[in-house]
Amino acid sequence: MKKIAPCFLIGALAFVATQAHAGIFNLTEFVDQGNWSLGLEPEVELTDTAGIAGMVKYTYGLSELSDLQVGIGTGTGTDRFRVSSAFTFDIIPDMKNQVGFGIAVQGEFLNNLNLGDALQLQGIPYVHKSFTIKGTSTADPFIALPIGMQFYDGQYSTIASLNVGSMFRPSENIAYTLELGFNLKGEETTISGGFTYYH
């Protein structure tokens, strides 16, 4: 019953809500099945209306290769209040002699300075590879290509960005992320990062 409650809560939020342009952040770092993580992701927007933003993201491990994530955040730049959810599936797991490849499907409801209320739906293919730095510390660099559509005021447009970054994990329970997001179409160029606690 203890494992069902968090899963039900996340599923309900995913159903009624839909990641701000906030970054890939910790999507590529999987949570063990039945466990969870809580991350804080600050972000600086460098294009359009420059500003700062932040999101809190809760991730639940559905299986060894899939996670469900929900987030909520706000900011002073183009994207204001936002609520998000994402489902991540590792198609090729990151193992000793191979690069990990997966895809996340995410949605976000946000209040945008230029568009008003908007809904973004994206597919995010990504590749990543974890390396041991020293002892048990690891680095997990990634490249992702979020691409999708945004719907607003009876209209729609395509959106795309290129995100590169890395997660650094000095211990089993703590990880740090640094990331750059490059606008390809309809997004912002950003610098983001933050930390994640794994339980």
N, C-alpha and C positions, 0 to 999 in steps of 0.2 A: 504493500500500500504506500510506503514511503517513497518508492521509486515512481509510482504511478502519478502521484500528486504533482511533482514538478513537471513531468512530461505532459500532463493534462493542461496545466497552466500555460506552458509554452505553446502547446498546440492551439489553445484557445486564442492566445494573443496573436499567433501567426495567422489564424483564420480571420480575425476581425481587423488586424492591422496590416500594414505592409511596411533599408539602411540609408541614412542620409548619404549625401555624397561622401560621407565619412569613408575612410579607406577600407582596404581589405583587412587591415589590422590583424586579428588572430584567427581568421577563417581557415587558414591552412594548417593550423596547429590543433590537432584533434584532442578532444576530451575523452578520457576513458569511458566506456559504456557505463551508464548509470551515475556518472559523476558530473560535476558542473564547474564552470569558471565564471568569474566576474571581472570585466575589464573596463577601464576608464581611458577613453581615447580623445585627447585634445587635438584640435586641428586649426591650422592657419590657412585662410583662403588668400591666394595671391592675385587672382584675376577678378574681373567685374567689380563688385563692391567688396573690397578687401575687408576681412574681419576675422574674428576668432569664433570657434565653435567647439562643442564637445558632446560626446555620447557615452552613455553607460550601456554595456552590452553583457547580457547573460547568455551563456551557452550551455546546452545540455547534451551529453553524449548518448545518442540513440543506439549506436552500434560501434564496432571497431572502426568502421569506415564512413560513418555519417553522423552529423551534428545538426542540432536545431538551435538557432540564435535569435534573440529578440533584443531590441535596443530602443532607447529613448534619449533625445538630446535637444539642444537648442544652440543658437549662435547669434552673432551680431552682423554677419555678412549677408550673402545672397540667400542662403538657406537658413530659415529660422527654426521654429519648432519642427521636430521630425520623430516619427515612430516607424520602426522597421522590423522585418523578420527575414531570416535567411535559412535555407536548407543546404547543407554542404555534403557532397559525396566524393570520396577519393576513388577514382576509377582505377588508377595504378598507384598503390601505396608506396610511400617513400621508404625504401628498404636499403640495405647495405650497398648493393651494386646497381641501384636504379634510381632515377629521378621520379619523384611523385608527381602525378597529374590528376587533377580533379576538376569539378565544376560546382559552383554555388548558384542557386536560384534565389534571388532576393527581391523583395518589394519594399517600398517605402512610401509612406504618406507624409508630405511635408508642406510647410508654408514657405513659399519662395517669394522674395522681395519683388521680382519682376513678373512672375506668373500667377501669384496668389496660391490657392490650394492646388496641389498637384500630386499625382500618383506616378511613381517610377517603378517599372518592372525590368529586371536585368538578369541576364545570364553571365556568369563570371568564370570563364575557363582560366585555370592557373597551373603553374608548375612550381615546384619547390624542392629543395634538397637540404637535409639537416646534416651539419658537420659538428664533430666534437672539437671544442676549442681547447679546453684544459680541464682535466679531471672529468667531472660530470656536466660541465658547462657546454652548452651547444648554441650554434647559430643556425637559423633556418631561413636563408634568403628565398625570395619568391618574386615571380613576375605574373601579373594578372591583366586581363583585358575585359573589364566590365563593359558590356554593350547591351543596349535595350531601348525602351521607349518610355516617354513621359507623357501623361495625359493631363490636360488642364483646360478649363473653361471651354469645353466642347472641341478642343483641338488636341493634336498630338505632334510629337517630334522625336527624332532619334537622338540618343545620347551615347557617348563612348569616351572612355579614358584609358590610359595606360598607367598601371600602378607597379612600382618596383620598391622593394623594401626588404627588411629582414627582422625576424624575431630572435631575440637573444634570451636564453634561458639559463641563468646561473644556478638555479636550484629546481627541485621537482615542483615546487608550489608557486614560483614567481617567474614571470617572463616580461621582457621589455620589447617594444616594437618601435622601429623608425621607418618611415615610408614617405615616398614622393608620388603624388598623383598628377599626371600630365593630361590636360584637356585635349581630347581629340575632336569632340563635337558636343556642344551643349552642356558641358560640365565646367568645373573650376579646376585650376591648377592649385594643388595644395601640398602642404607639408603637415604630416600628422605622425602620431606615435602613441605612447602611453604605456601602461602596465596592466598585467593580467594576473589575477590570483587563481590558482587551480586547486580544487578541493577533491 
